[in-house]
Amino acid sequence: MSGATSFTSVPVVDISGLQSPDRVERERVASEIGAAARDVGFMYVSGSGVDESLFERLLAATKEFFALPLEEKMRSYIGLSRCHRGYVPVGEEGVETGTPDLKEAFDTALDLPADDPHYLAGNPMLGPNTWPDLRGFAEAVTDYYQAVLAVGHRLLWAFAVALGEDPDVFSRHATKTPSQLRLVHYPYNPDAQDGQGIGAHTDYECFTLLKPTAPGLEVLNGAGEWIDVPLLPGTFVVNIGDMLELWTNGAFVATSHRVRKVVEERYSFPLFFNVDYHTEVKPLPQFVSEGAEPRRPLRAGEHLFAQTAQTFAYLRDRIERGELVLPDGSLQTRQFGQQARLGAN
């Protein structure tokens, strides 16, 4: 088992070859992706094929929405949704730590019809999106979501190949996923000092495709040092999440990361790529046979929802009122990433 090394920078991987008709070229790129996942847990990916105009439309629509009066934005408040979609005001997140995050967001995901059976059955992360009454907003967000989700499917194939597994070992579980796209706005903050806008954490899903507009992201290396992840035009930042760490029993690391407080206004667009809600995730046989102690299985969607419910004020309120009961064993935190490893040493 390798785990994240004492890296001092984040590697760049050109993934354009994943769309090559040549299987050897696709496997070469997959090998590079696998090396970055093992040694760092973070990488930049270039050559995604996502048209920059899609991001420009998304950014323009996002700026228009967040510029609306709070009263208008609250008409799309996430607490009105049955499947965790909509506007997240400043202070909604981070309340459990006593220090609410100084940011606002808008949460979207796979836009399912209102008669979707999972939604009708009460699934807390699957259903229709909430859309504000803003011309072109839904279209801009949806077009970007679909384009980046397609990149995510190619990466999911590459991770499997890099591990020497059946190329579909993960993909067969990605048919109707609770993969979230967040539109995040960090307002101009003249009082920002050296400190954390978002504290150290890992992402709950398989991996994340991130596109920010300003610096601030930092990643924890294997020596416990924080490494800056500067802006690199034409790329996405990709980081391994909890589910791929669990599937590989720690060979791929869900590397802990945080966001510094910065003075300048900042927008950030993470797409958290997940597998289907009820997928049982447990270490693949190759990572158990090596003598490593296998980690406890989790269901992908239950892990996502349990961690989400501990972060958002409206969900914490529902738990306290007895309206929500989280799955047994889903509340464990700090079991992933470099913080967990370093804390265990």
N, C-alpha and C positions, 0 to 999 in steps of 0.2 A: 504494500500500500504506500503510495507516494504522499499524497496530500500537498497542500500549497507550500511552496518553497519560500525562501527569503528573497523573493523577487523584489526588484526596485522600480520596475516599470511594467506596464500592461502591454502584451504583445498585440500585433495587428495581423489578422488573417484575412486574406482575400478569398471570399467564398464564391466568387463568380463561377469557379469550376464545378460547383455542385449542380449546375444546370448543363454541364457538358454531356454530350452523348457518349463520351468515352468513360467507361466504368473505372478504368485505372486512374483517370484524372479526378473523378469524384471521390475515390478512395484516398487519393493523395491529400485532398483538401480535408477529408474527414480525419485523417491522421494528424494534421496540424491542429484541427479543432480539439481533438482528444488530448494532445499534448498540453495545450493551453488550459483545458479543463482540469487536468491532473496537477499541473505545476503551479497554476495561478488561481483558477476558478473565475477569472475575469479575462475578457479579450475585447478588442475592437474588431468588428467585421466590416470590411469594405466589399464592394462588388455585389451588393445585395440585389440590385436590379430594381429597387423601389424608386420611382420617379420623384425627384426632389420637389416637383410641383405639388405632389400630394401632401408633403409636409408643410409647404408654404400655405396651402389652403387650410390645413388643419390649424396651423399657428394663427392665421388671421381670424378664423372662426372662434378659436379659443380666446384670443384677446378681446374680441367683440363681446363674448359672453361674460368674461370676468369684469369687463368695464361697466356692466349693468349695475343699477342700484341693488343693494342687498335684498330688498323686498322682492324684486323681480327674480333674482337668483333663487331665493328660498321657495319659490313656487315649484322648483324642481328638487326640493330638499330630499336627500337620500333616505331620511327617516320615513318618508311617505311611501317608499317603495317596498314591495314584498320580496325583492330579489337583489337588493343592494345595488341600486343604480341611481345616479343623480348627483346633485350638488352637495359638496362637503364644505361647510363654512369653517372659517378660522376657529380653532378651539374644539372642533368635533373630535379630532384625533389627539391621542397623547394624554387624555385626561387621567388615565390610570397611573401615570407617573407623577402627576401633580404639575406637569409643565406642558400645557397644550402646544402642539406644533404651530408655528407661525406660518401657516400656509392655508390655501384653499384649493379645492380640487373638484373635478367632475369625473365620476366613475361610470364607465360603460363596459360592455362585454358583448358576447355573441347575442345578437338581437333576435330573440325567438318570438314566435307568434303567441298571442294571448291564450290560444287553445293548446299550447304545447303541454304534453302529458306530465313532464317533470314539473313544470310551473304550476299546473293545476293540482299536483300532488303535494305542493308546498315546499319544493326544493328552494333553499334560501339563496342560491347563487345562480340559478338558471331561470330565464324568463325574458320578457321584453325590456328594451332600454327605455329610460325616461328621457324625453327630448324637450328642451325649452322651445318656446315659440320664437325661434330665431331663424330667419330664412337662410338656407344653405348649411346650417350647422350639422344636422343629422347626416346629410350627404357627405360633407367633408370628413367627419369623424369616421363614418362607415367605410368610405373608400380607403382611408389610411389604414384602418383596422384590418381590412381584408388583405391589403397588400403586405403588411408586416406579419400577419398571421401566416401567410403563405411562406414567408422566409422562415418562420418558426418551424413549420412542418419540414422544410429542408434540413434545418439544423437538427431536428429530432432524429431524422434518418441518419445524419452524420454521426451523432453521438452513439447510436447503436452500432454502426459500422466501426467506429473508432474503438469500441469495446470488444470487437470480434464476435458480436452477437448477430442473430437474425436481424436484417435491416428493419423489419417491421416489429421488433420486440416492444418498442415504445409506441410506434405509430398506430398499432392496432387498438390502442387505448385512447386515441385522440380523434374521436368522431363527433362529439358535441361537448366541447370543453368549457369550463368556467374560466376562460382566459380573459383577464381584465386589461383594458386600456384605461390608464388614468391620465387625465389632463390636469397638471399640477401647476399652480401659480404661487411663487414666492414674491410677495410685494417688495417694493423698494424699502429698505430698512436702514436709515442713516445711523441707527444706534448699534448696528451689528458689530460685535467684537469677535475675537477669536473664541469660538464656541460652536456648539452643534445645533444646526437647524433641525436635523433628524438624527437621532442617536444611532449607535451601532446596531445592526440587525442583519439577518439573512432574509431572503425572499422565500415565501412559502410554497412556491410552485416548482416547476421543473427548471426553468431558466427565464431570464428577463432580457428583452430587447429595449434598450433605452436610447432616447434622443433628447438631450438637453440643449438649452440655448445659452448657458453661461456655466462657468466653472463652479466647483464646490464639492464634487464627489471625491471621496477617499476610500481606499480599500486596505484591509488589514492583511499583512503578509504573515508567513509562517514564523517569523521572529517576533511578532507582536508589534511591528512598526506600521504606521499609517502612511500609505503611498498615494500621492496625488494622481487623479485620473483626469488630465486636462482635456479640453475640447479638441476633437480631431475631425475637421470637416469631411463630409462624405461617408461617415461611418455610423454604425450603431455600437453602443457599449453592450456587451453580452455578459451576463454573470450567471453562474450555476446557482440553482435554488435547492431547497430542502429535499424535493422528491428525487432528483438525480443523485444527490449525496446518499440518500437512503437506498436507492436501487443499486448503487455501486459500493455500499457499505463503507463509504468514506473515501474511495479512490478518487472520485470527483468531489471537490470541496465546495460547499455553499459558502463562499468566502464572505465574511462579515464586511459591511461597508456602512458609511455614514455620509451625511451632507453637512458641510461647513456653513455657518452663517456668512452670507456675503451681502454687501451693501446694495449691489445692483439688483434690479428686478430680474427674475429668472423664471423661465417656464421649463417644465420637464415632462416628458411623455414616455413612461414605461409601459410596455406591453408584457404582462406576466403570463408566460406560456405554460399552460397546465395540461394535464390529461383529464379524462372523463371523471366526473364527480365521484362515482362509486368504485373507481379503480383501487384495488388493494396493492400498495407499493411495499415491497420487501426486498432485501438483498438478492440479487441474481445468484444462481448457484455457483458461478465461478468465483464469487467473492466470499463465499462461505467455505468452499472446499480448501481455500488457502489457509485455513486454520483461524481466520478472524472470527471473533464472536459476532454472530448476526444480530442486527438491531431489530427492535420490535416493529412489526408491520404497522402501517397507517393507511387509512383511506384518503386519497388525494383531496377530495372535496371537503371531507370532514376536518382535515388538518387546516385547510385554507379558511374554512368558516370559523373554526374555533379560535384561530389566531386573530381573525378579523373582528370577531365578537368581543374580544378583550381590548380592542383598540378604539372602537367607535362608541361614542357616548350613547347613541340611540339604541344600540344593541346591548350594551351593558345595562341600560335601564330595563330592557325587556327581560334580561336574565334575572335581575333583581326582583322584578314583578312576577317571576315564575312563568312568563309567557314563552321563554326559550329554555331548553335544556340541552346542554352541549354533550356530544357523544363521550362515552367513557374512554379515558386514556388520551383524549384529544387535547388536553390542556397543558401538556408538557411543553415547556419552552426552553430556550438556550441549549438545545441538544444538537444543534447544527452549527457549522461554521468554525472559524478559527477561534472565536471566543470560547466555544465549548471545548475545543482541543487544548487551548492554552490554560483554561481553568482546570482541566483534568490533570495537567502536568505538575 
